[in-house]
Amino acid sequence: MRHQRVRNYLLGIVLCTFISAGGLSVSAQTPTPSPSPTPQTSSTSTLEHDFFKNILRDQKAIWTAPFHLHGDDAYWLAPITLGTAAFIVTDRDSADEMAESHNQASRIISYLGTGYATGGIAATFYAVGRATHNQRARETGVLSAEALIDSAIVATAVKEVTQRRRPTAGISRGDFFDGGSSFPSGHSIEAWTLATVIANEYHDHRAVEIAAYGLASAVSISRFTGHNHFLSDVLVGSALGYGIGRYVYKTHHVKTSAFGGEEEEEEQSFNHSRRWPSIAPAYSRSARVYGVALAWSF
């Protein structure tokens, strides 16, 4: 029995290494699925129109990412792999310690990582963006939905392969390939996927970034403190979610608006600087007027 458990741990570590590489390396790749977007005169080339095509491209990039690793990837891959391996070895002990305390707050917080909550947030961004003609909110909704579907596919596939038993499974808790569904944490991967897309879209608003990553961290921690997952499940799920969310944003983010060809980055920069006055020289040679114009938008 002990030899079987050791073999499960070793196989789990190998899987963690491969999966972590796959999830995180997609954020390090240079996206090359399509040329840079240009102003469009028709509605046939939009994020909505290419939604399912982009998901297929994403899946190809995600599952082939481990075969495109470079030497520099060791800087982030090594700590993730070693951390996951250390957690797998100590998962039973840490989970048993956590089982002694019943945390009702963990169950409530973990709801934020459900498909209903994450999908609802993505849908809200899209609906508000369409209703108010806010291109950034609209794109946030589309990319969030795309990334969440990517994450759900990855999480489901990995769970089916690893079949790890949950902390509440008794004597077989933590065992891989034993009919379980613990590895990785689905709530963590969904929460971090959504948070990463939102944080990247609103990178010029520090409060939004902190709130997004803070809530994702809270969801991940709650899955452990609520005795639903092991620490390694949470770590790998969070890492995969971050990698997938970042890849989807970096690959499909539209830098040039399809409406009027105005640069979205310029609009973001303007919104970020609205709190400061705009100063420009003002003169009229015919009226012999010279001075400085001060404008403050709020």
C-alpha positions as CSV (number, residue, x, y, z in Angstrom):
1,M,0.0,0.0,0.0
2,R,2.8,2.4,0.9
3,H,4.6,1.6,-2.4
4,Q,1.4,2.4,-4.3
5,R,1.1,5.7,-2.5
6,V,4.7,6.6,-3.2
7,R,4.2,5.8,-6.9
8,N,1.1,8.0,-7.0
9,Y,3.0,10.9,-5.5
10,L,5.8,10.5,-8.0
11,L,3.4,10.3,-10.9
12,G,1.6,13.3,-9.5
13,I,4.7,15.3,-9.4
14,V,5.5,14.5,-13.1
15,L,2.0,15.5,-14.0
16,C,2.3,18.7,-12.0
17,T,5.5,19.6,-13.8
18,F,3.9,19.0,-17.3
19,I,0.7,20.8,-16.4
20,S,2.3,23.7,-14.8
21,A,4.6,24.1,-17.8
22,G,1.6,24.0,-20.1
23,G,-0.4,26.5,-18.2
24,L,2.3,29.1,-17.5
25,S,4.3,28.9,-20.6
26,V,1.4,30.1,-22.7
27,S,1.8,33.4,-21.0
28,A,5.5,33.5,-22.0
29,Q,5.0,32.7,-25.6
30,T,4.9,35.3,-28.3
31,P,1.3,35.0,-29.6
32,T,1.3,34.3,-33.3
33,P,-2.1,32.9,-34.2
34,S,-3.1,35.9,-36.3
35,P,-1.7,39.2,-37.5
36,S,-2.2,42.4,-35.6
37,P,-5.7,43.7,-35.9
38,T,-6.5,46.7,-38.1
39,P,-9.5,49.0,-38.3
40,Q,-12.4,47.0,-39.8
41,T,-15.1,48.2,-42.1
42,S,-17.3,45.1,-41.7
43,S,-18.5,43.2,-38.7
44,T,-17.2,39.8,-39.9
45,S,-13.9,40.1,-38.1
46,T,-14.7,40.7,-34.4
47,L,-14.0,39.0,-31.2
48,E,-17.6,37.8,-31.1
49,H,-17.4,36.4,-34.7
50,D,-14.1,34.6,-34.1
51,F,-15.1,33.5,-30.5
52,F,-15.2,29.7,-31.1
53,K,-12.3,29.8,-33.6
54,N,-10.2,31.5,-31.0
55,I,-11.0,28.9,-28.4
56,L,-9.8,26.2,-30.7
57,R,-6.6,28.1,-31.3
58,D,-6.2,28.7,-27.6
59,Q,-6.5,25.0,-26.9
60,K,-3.8,24.1,-29.4
61,A,-1.5,26.7,-27.9
62,I,-2.2,25.5,-24.3
63,W,-1.7,21.8,-24.9
64,T,1.4,22.2,-27.1
65,A,3.0,24.9,-24.8
66,P,5.3,22.4,-22.9
67,F,7.0,21.6,-26.2
68,H,8.0,25.2,-26.7
69,L,9.7,25.9,-23.5
70,H,13.0,27.9,-23.4
71,G,15.9,28.1,-21.0
72,D,14.6,31.3,-19.5
73,D,11.3,29.6,-18.5
74,A,13.2,27.7,-15.7
75,Y,13.1,30.9,-13.6
76,W,9.4,30.6,-13.1
77,L,8.9,26.9,-13.9
78,A,11.4,25.6,-11.3
79,P,9.7,27.3,-8.2
80,I,6.3,26.3,-9.3
81,T,7.3,22.6,-9.8
82,L,9.3,22.4,-6.6
83,G,6.5,24.1,-4.7
84,T,3.9,21.7,-6.1
85,A,6.1,18.7,-5.4
86,A,6.6,19.9,-1.8
87,F,2.8,20.4,-1.3
88,I,2.0,16.9,-2.7
89,V,4.3,15.3,-0.2
90,T,2.8,17.2,2.7
91,D,-0.8,17.5,1.4
92,R,-2.3,14.9,3.7
93,D,-0.8,16.4,6.8
94,S,-1.8,19.9,6.0
95,A,-5.3,18.9,5.0
96,D,-5.7,16.8,8.2
97,E,-4.7,19.9,10.2
98,M,-7.2,22.1,8.4
99,A,-10.0,19.5,8.8
100,E,-10.0,20.1,12.6
101,S,-11.4,23.6,12.0
102,H,-14.8,24.3,10.3
103,N,-14.7,27.6,8.5
104,Q,-18.2,28.7,7.2
105,A,-16.7,31.8,5.6
106,S,-14.6,29.6,3.3
107,R,-17.8,28.1,1.8
108,I,-19.3,31.5,1.1
109,I,-16.1,32.9,-0.4
110,S,-15.6,29.9,-2.7
111,Y,-18.9,30.7,-4.4
112,L,-17.1,33.5,-6.2
113,G,-15.1,30.8,-8.1
114,T,-18.2,28.9,-9.4
115,G,-19.1,29.0,-13.0
116,Y,-22.3,30.9,-12.2
117,A,-20.4,33.7,-10.6
118,T,-17.5,34.0,-13.0
119,G,-19.7,33.5,-16.0
120,G,-22.1,36.1,-14.6
121,I,-19.4,38.6,-14.1
122,A,-18.1,38.1,-17.7
123,A,-21.7,38.5,-19.0
124,T,-22.2,41.7,-17.0
125,F,-19.1,43.3,-18.5
126,Y,-20.2,42.4,-22.0
127,A,-23.8,43.6,-21.4
128,V,-22.7,46.9,-19.9
129,G,-20.1,47.4,-22.7
130,R,-22.7,46.9,-25.4
131,A,-25.3,49.1,-23.7
132,T,-22.9,52.0,-23.0
133,H,-20.7,51.5,-26.1
134,N,-17.7,51.0,-23.9
135,Q,-15.2,49.0,-26.0
136,R,-13.0,48.1,-23.1
137,A,-15.9,46.6,-21.0
138,R,-17.2,44.8,-24.0
139,E,-13.8,43.2,-24.8
140,T,-13.4,42.3,-21.1
141,G,-16.7,40.3,-21.3
142,V,-15.8,38.5,-24.5
143,L,-12.2,37.6,-23.5
144,S,-13.3,36.6,-20.0
145,A,-15.9,34.2,-21.4
146,E,-13.3,32.8,-23.9
147,A,-10.7,32.3,-21.2
148,L,-13.2,30.7,-18.8
149,I,-14.2,28.2,-21.4
150,D,-10.5,27.4,-22.1
151,S,-9.9,26.9,-18.3
152,A,-13.0,24.7,-17.9
153,I,-11.8,22.5,-20.8
154,V,-8.3,22.2,-19.3
155,A,-9.5,21.6,-15.7
156,T,-12.0,18.9,-16.9
157,A,-9.4,17.1,-18.9
158,V,-6.7,17.2,-16.2
159,K,-9.2,16.0,-13.6
160,E,-10.1,13.1,-15.8
161,V,-6.5,12.1,-16.2
162,T,-5.3,12.6,-12.6
163,Q,-8.4,11.4,-10.8
164,R,-7.1,12.5,-7.5
165,R,-9.2,11.8,-4.4
166,R,-10.4,14.8,-2.3
167,P,-9.3,15.5,1.3
168,T,-12.6,14.0,2.6
169,A,-12.1,10.6,0.9
170,G,-10.8,8.9,4.0
171,I,-7.8,6.6,3.8
172,S,-7.4,7.1,0.0
173,R,-7.4,10.9,0.3
174,G,-4.9,12.5,-2.0
175,D,-4.3,9.4,-4.1
176,F,-4.0,9.9,-7.8
177,F,-5.7,7.7,-10.5
178,D,-8.3,6.5,-8.0
179,G,-11.6,8.0,-9.3
180,G,-11.4,11.4,-7.7
181,S,-11.8,14.9,-9.0
182,S,-9.6,17.0,-6.8
183,F,-6.7,18.0,-9.0
184,P,-6.6,20.8,-10.0
185,S,-9.0,23.1,-8.1
186,G,-11.6,24.2,-10.6
187,H,-12.7,27.2,-8.5
188,S,-9.1,28.4,-8.4
189,I,-8.5,28.1,-12.1
190,E,-11.7,29.9,-13.0
191,A,-11.2,32.7,-10.4
192,W,-7.6,33.3,-11.5
193,T,-8.6,33.2,-15.2
194,L,-11.2,35.9,-14.8
195,A,-9.1,38.0,-12.5
196,T,-6.1,37.9,-14.9
197,V,-8.2,39.1,-17.9
198,I,-9.8,41.9,-15.9
199,A,-6.5,43.0,-14.3
200,N,-4.8,43.1,-17.7
201,E,-7.7,45.0,-19.3
202,Y,-7.7,47.6,-16.5
203,H,-4.0,47.6,-15.9
204,D,-4.0,51.4,-15.6
205,H,-6.3,51.2,-12.6
206,R,-4.3,49.8,-9.7
207,A,-7.4,49.4,-7.5
208,V,-9.0,47.1,-10.0
209,E,-5.8,44.9,-10.3
210,I,-5.6,44.6,-6.5
211,A,-9.3,43.8,-6.1
212,A,-9.2,41.2,-8.9
213,Y,-6.1,39.3,-7.7
214,G,-7.2,39.7,-4.1
215,L,-10.5,38.1,-4.7
216,A,-8.9,35.3,-6.8
217,S,-6.5,34.6,-3.9
218,A,-9.3,34.5,-1.4
219,V,-11.2,32.0,-3.5
220,S,-8.1,29.8,-3.8
221,I,-7.4,29.9,-0.1
222,S,-11.0,29.2,0.7
223,R,-10.9,25.9,-1.3
224,F,-8.1,24.7,1.1
225,T,-9.5,26.1,4.3
226,G,-12.9,24.7,3.4
227,H,-11.4,21.3,3.2
228,N,-12.4,20.9,-0.5
229,H,-8.9,20.7,-2.0
230,F,-5.2,20.1,-1.1
231,L,-2.7,22.9,-1.3
232,S,-1.1,21.5,-4.5
233,D,-4.6,21.4,-6.1
234,V,-5.0,25.1,-5.4
235,L,-1.5,26.1,-6.5
236,V,-1.7,24.3,-9.8
237,G,-5.2,25.6,-10.4
238,S,-4.2,29.2,-9.7
239,A,-1.1,28.9,-11.9
240,L,-3.1,27.5,-14.8
241,G,-5.8,30.1,-14.4
242,Y,-3.2,32.9,-14.5
243,G,-1.4,31.5,-17.5
244,I,-4.5,30.9,-19.5
245,G,-6.0,34.3,-18.7
246,R,-2.8,36.1,-19.6
247,Y,-2.4,34.2,-22.8
248,V,-6.0,35.0,-24.0
249,Y,-5.6,38.7,-23.2
250,K,-2.1,39.0,-24.8
251,T,-3.2,37.1,-27.9
252,H,-6.7,38.5,-28.6
253,H,-6.6,42.0,-27.0
254,V,-7.7,44.5,-29.7
255,K,-5.2,47.4,-29.6
256,T,-7.0,49.3,-32.4
257,S,-10.6,49.9,-32.0
258,A,-12.9,48.6,-34.7
259,F,-15.0,51.8,-34.3
260,G,-13.4,54.7,-36.1
261,G,-9.8,53.3,-35.9
262,E,-8.9,55.1,-32.7
263,E,-6.2,53.6,-30.6
264,E,-7.7,52.0,-27.5
265,E,-4.4,52.5,-25.7
266,E,-4.6,56.2,-26.2
267,E,-8.1,56.2,-24.8
268,Q,-6.9,54.3,-21.7
269,S,-4.0,56.7,-21.3
270,F,-6.4,59.6,-21.5
271,N,-8.8,58.1,-18.9
272,H,-5.9,57.4,-16.6
273,S,-4.8,61.1,-16.8
274,R,-8.2,62.8,-16.5
275,R,-7.4,63.7,-12.9
276,W,-4.6,66.0,-14.2
277,P,-5.1,69.3,-16.1
278,S,-4.1,69.6,-19.7
279,I,-1.9,72.5,-20.5
280,A,-1.3,73.8,-24.0
281,P,-0.1,77.0,-25.6
282,A,-2.8,79.2,-27.1
283,Y,-2.2,82.0,-29.5
284,S,-3.8,84.0,-32.4
285,R,-1.5,86.0,-34.6
286,S,-4.3,88.0,-36.1
287,A,-5.7,89.0,-32.7
288,R,-2.2,89.3,-31.2
289,V,-3.3,87.1,-28.3
290,Y,-0.7,84.8,-26.7
291,G,-1.1,82.7,-23.6
292,V,-1.6,79.3,-22.1
293,A,-4.8,77.2,-22.2
294,L,-5.7,75.2,-19.1
295,A,-8.3,72.4,-19.5
296,W,-9.4,70.0,-16.8
297,S,-11.7,67.1,-17.6
298,F,-13.7,65.5,-14.8
